Amino acid sequence: MEKGYKHKAVRIIVVLVLALTVYGLLITLRPKAERQVKTETGFFVEVLPAQAKDVNMMIETYGTVKARDILKLVAQVRGQIVDMHSSFEEGNFIPKGTVMMIIDQRTYQLEVDRRKVQIDQTGAEFKRLNQEIQNLKASIKIAKADADLAQKEFLRLKKLMSKNVVAQTKLDQAEQRYLASLERMQGLENQLALTGPLREQLEAKRNMARVQLRQAELDLERASIAAPFDGWVMKKAVEAGQHVNSGQYLGEIYSAGALDIEVHLPVKDLKWLPSDLKPDKMPEVDIIFSTVEGSYIWKGRVARMKAQIDERTRTLPVVVEVNEHKVAAGRQSIMVLRPGMFVAVKIKGSEIKQVFVLPRYMVHNENVVYLVNENRLEIRPVSVLRRYKDSVFIERGLAEGELLIKSPISSAVDGMPVRYIQESEVRRRKKEDGD
């Protein structure tokens, strides 16, 4: 029993020696501690370099589209509508020259034919008059020859009478024949003189017949109502088979692509319009109609500015014209610009040289921006030229290439340490992560 205790004591001693040996090795082989200096980290932000550029100041407003040229169709002759084009329905497109409706033309065609017959009758009367004039001239010639012979005979007998060769009775008879021939010639000359007024009367009659023919042809033409331009049917007030009177309202069409939009510009935005406005250099305009599916854009131009400020709204009325009804946004669509649409109007204003355009969230307290300057945050006031939607235009206070802080900072302190990364580097990393 005593021997068993001795063996246990030996084993315990061996374990203790091994433990002390391992401990000594761990102490000997442990790494030596090095002194580290604590570094200042700073706030991590994203920055972008300031870049100045030339920009056109946009003026955005709203207005309602109106047709520039509206044609009210009115019947100029009376009668029954015997034909109506299938496209003459509200909302349909009518090409130029399309006969939209025809009023019964038979009566007007008969009137044209009757006036032509009158002109032909007058022409026949002219021919008869010309023949009568020729006959009268021939008769006058014969009568003049007869009068000359009668005169010579009278003078011959008169000489003989002075010699008592012939009797007084025979001389008197010769004188009577001479006077009778003169009277006959005078009568013929009077008839010939009367042909002048008669010719004038026939000329006036023929001219009147021609005028009446033109009137009849005009009425015949007016019985057919054609579109004077490419247009859209706005209203339809009659149907085929209906009897209409002269002056009766038939409907309305408006010229396709000839649309106006009257907008009102606040006085504060007038300074952004070009200073050298001329009829041939008016600002360009984008007309935007927005739907759930997206936006449609048409091109236009400022046509004119009215002379008086609106007293009620204190704005200046400006008329924008659109000469193209098709969508100008490169998309295929049946969408066309129509009267009554409420649209946004963006007017291209004057060009401003070398301004800095920043998002609104990067400008703090109305006119302050945060920059990184030698790894320190700098709070700098700037001169704001304009605030437009989500952008702020800065004209002074920044230099090209300075690092602007994009990241939001809740408690910015001038001079606080920052660490930064370029916006371009952030985009590159995101692209790589996406790939």
C-alpha angles and dihedrals in degrees: 000000000000088000092058092055091055093054092052091050090053093051092050091051091050092051091049092050091050092048092050090049093052091046091052091050092050091050092048097046100041116119117257116248116245125207113245126200115224112239127209110242105188132195114310113229141169116237139187129197118252112249125186120209143168112262137181113230109236120213113202124196140142137243147156122261116242132184112253097203115035116177117202109207113222127176111246094187133035127243145088121310102240099174137023127184115246091230093059094100129114111278097017125124117243118198119220113274095023111144101232097185141354125214115209103284101188096094092047092047090053090051090052090051092048092052090050090053089051090053090050090050091051089050090054090051089052090054091050091049092050089052092049090051091052090049092049092049090052091047091049090052091053092044091051091051090048091049090051092052092046090050093050091048091050093049092047093052090045091058091048090049090058087059092046090243097127133036124256090240093062091049091052091051091052090050091052091051090050093050091046091053090050091051092049091049091048091051092052091048090051090052090050091050090053091058089073095066089039090055090049090049091051090046091053090047091052092047090051090050090052091050090049089048091054090048090050091048090048091052089048090051092047090056086071112063114201132180110258092203143009103285151148126250109245101173137007118199105170140047135215112278094029119129113232133190129219109280095022117144113247105174144285138269130182131208114265113241094010102108134146132202120197111207131177119228120204113239091242090063096050091085090067093061116099111270095221100059111173131169091250095042105048118149120272119243138204115213112203127193113187127204136166089267094053143279129307121206131203128182123236143148139229106266101185145332119232119243099236135058113237104255093206100050100020090229133125115245112228125186118218119194128207118196098178123064096188122096111265097197098091096252127121109238143140088231112124129176109257136180113271097035114134106222142175115243122205114192118200103231134190121315118249117203123229106349129154115239113203134173113258093244090063092060113075130196091007097290112025130102131187119231137179112238116175092335090308128110114246122197108207131179116223137191110253115210099184144345114219121174107301095347135084121203114213119195102177139020101055134083129210113273099014113144113250119198114236098177119094114251117193099196109023116186123190109249098016114146117257139179118211146192126201119251090232090056091051090053091047092052092047089051092050091048089050092050 
